[in-house]
Every structure is written in structure tokens, then in C-alpha cells.
Amino acid sequence: MNLTKRLRTRNERSGADYAGWVTYEELLRLARRCEGQTLTTVTGRPFTVGIYLGTPFFTPASSGRGQSDGRKAAERFLERFNATGSLHPGDYADVTRNASYFIGMLLAANE
């Protein structure tokens, strides 16, 4: 079952926002699919995603500068996301500064 279908199925069963069982490898595949596209955060800010050394990085349109917290932060984001399904970036403030971008990318998988 693909990522989009699993996220929707989990949402219907649990009532959680978008909790799914997203692996790091699936996150990287999604980042590759989204490369070259302009995505938006949950607050509507445009950004792009890329991959460098096996880690997603995000470039906000407002600054044009790429940023990444590294693989460990991405894995901690996924651990929390898989447990809660929260689409609120503030719920991830203690694990990554890029939560709004990770969430935007995951939401793009559902479009």
C-alpha cells in the first residue's frame, strides 16, 4: 500500500490527523518526488525540498537558503508523527525546526 493510501486509511480508522507508519526511506522517496515543485507549509508559506547526502533539506521561498537539521532530526520527527499524526508544527518544536516543511511535504502526498 502506498504512502498516501496508508495515511488516509490510518486517518479514517484512528481519527488522528494523519498518523501513518511513515519510514525514513518513504520520506526520502517523497522528497525525491517533490523535488522541483513548490510546496506550501500548513500556514501557506512556499518552499521547495531537495536531498543532500541522503537527508531532506528545505528552501523557503522567502529566504532562498536551504536548511536541514540532519537525519536524526528527521527520524525524531517521524517517530513523533507516527505516534501522534499531529499536523501542528509546534508539537515538534523539541525535535526539529523544520516540522512545518515535513508536514507540508506529507500533506502534498495526499493531494
TASUL-V996460 format. One record per residue. N is the residue number from 1. PHI is phi in whole degrees, 0 to 359 (NA if undefined). Layout:
<<N/PHI> <N/PHI>>
This chain:
<<1/NA> <2/284> <3/302> <4/300> <5/295> <6/295> <7/297> <8/294> <9/297> <10/298> <11/299> <12/295> <13/284> <14/265> <15/79> <16/291> <17/308> <18/214> <19/303> <20/212> <21/256> <22/272> <23/267> <24/297> <25/297> <26/293> <27/299> <28/295> <29/299> <30/296> <31/300> <32/297> <33/296> <34/271> <35/303> <36/86> <37/255> <38/268> <39/254> <40/230> <41/284> <42/295> <43/263> <44/89> <45/274> <46/284> <47/203> <48/238> <49/235> <50/216> <51/230> <52/224> <53/52> <54/73> <55/227> <56/294> <57/227> <58/235> <59/237> <60/293> <61/298> <62/294> <63/252> <64/73> <65/253> <66/290> <67/214> <68/209> <69/265> <70/95> <71/297> <72/301> <73/295> <74/296> <75/294> <76/294> <77/301> <78/297> <79/301> <80/292> <81/300> <82/297> <83/279> <84/246> <85/72> <86/295> <87/254> <88/256> <89/307> <90/299> <91/288> <92/242> <93/303> <94/274> <95/243> <96/199> <97/270> <98/254> <99/303> <100/298> <101/283> <102/300> <103/296> <104/302> <105/293> <106/295> <107/295> <108/298> <109/293> <110/267> <111/272>>
